[in-house]
Amino acid sequence: MKNSLSIIILLGVLIVSCGNKKSTTQVSESKKEEIEKKETSITNQKKLLYFTVSFFSPGDGIDYKIKTEYDTLLVQKYPALKIKKQKWGREGEVNYCIETTGMSPEQKSEFIAQSKAILSKSIKVRFKENNLCEN
């Protein structure tokens, strides 16, 4: 009687544990798919790199003169550029994410050179090429 009861309990444990492995495998496969989707999304996002500009304030406002000069350049010479602007402070702080993917290498090089010429005049502006947009 003891042996039959032990065998029945052992069979029950084996059946239950086999069933759990199957659901664990299904969960693992769905997690793999989720991870692959996230990796694809990150890869696609990395393909779209921007020229980013940040007008910041160390406590006394942004450099409005340089911002106005840069805005004039963008409007007059590069009206077709896609620009995402994100305001983030109380003193006029703003980030620009400028998409340059539609430009030829020569146009992009000229645009960046003109941008740097204006933006590097101020210590209250940061800029970076081939950067991800944080908006």
Helices and strands as residue ranges (DSSP letters): H 2-47, E 50-55, H 64-77, E 82-87, E 94-99, H 105-119, E 125-131
